[in-house]
Amino acid sequence: TNELPASGYNVGFNDANARAQLSNGDVTYNENRNVGTYTVSLTEKGLNDIKDQLGDNFIYPDLKDVKSEAKFIIDKGNKTIYSSRSRYFLFRARSCG
């Protein structure tokens, strides 16, 4: 798995008064780092952090039952590689899949 920084991801609840702050290590995606769009998942640590913040007033699902609508997108990028003879080559990053 690949951990993601928690910034930019929020947790939604069916209770308007419930609030929880994600921290690093709370979200992940189970793909490689090639160009593409990936679904972000809550980690076991993330679910435990939410439980710690909200306490015993809620019934929590098993981690496998937590639904995610978050996405992690890796776009194509360009790199310029220079040679010692003042010529350059354009390297285009592409998905291996």
TAWOKA-V256107 format. One record per helix or strand. SS is the DSSP state (A for helix, B for strand). FROM is the first residue (numbers start at 0). LEN is the number of residues. If there is no record, write none. Layout:
BEGIN
SS:FROM:LEN ; SS:FROM:LEN
END
This chain:
BEGIN
B:1:3 ; B:26:3 ; B:35:4 ; B:40:2 ; A:43:14 ; A:62:3 ; B:70:4 ; B:77:5 ; B:87:5
END
